[in-house]
């Protein structure tokens, strides 16, 4: 919900859906084919399974992990599957800048 609120201040970015869990996310990612998917780690700092599912559902989407873990706590495979990692220690400027970088928007 915090990230949704952050994006309200950036009218050039559109939230197409906020998922309540991985099943909801997969359904909507398949249907909407967003440019960027922002996801948490779903409680695991090492398991990249959900990133693989998201990649399959929207192969062209950039995957951003937005996590409370420090980046050095994340497993290598998880980091490698993501296009970017933004830790929750940062404010919305870092997340927005990352999304803009990945979509080519400045």
FENKA-V383993 format. One line per field, one symbol per residue. ss: DSSP state (a for helix, b for strand, c for the rest). psi: psi as a letter, one per 20 degrees, with the letter a starting at -180 (. if undefined). burial: b if it has 9 or more other ideal C-beta (glycine too) atoms within 8 Angstrom, else e. A space follows every 10 residues. Layout:
ss=???
psi=???
burial=???
This chain:
ss=caaaaaaacc cccccccccc caaaaaaaaa aacccbbbbc ccccccccaa aaaaaaaccc cbbbbbbccc aaaccaaaaa accbbbbccc caaaaaaaaa aaaccc
psi=hggggghhjn iippohqoqi rhggggghgg hhmrhpppqa ikipiiojgh hgghghhmhi qppppoqiqq hiipqghghh hqhqppqiiq ahgggghggh ghijp.
burial=eebbebbeeb eeeeeeeeee ebebbbebbb eeebebbebe beeebebbeb bbbbbeebee bbbbbbbebe eeebbeebbe bbebbbbeee ebebbbebbb ebbeee
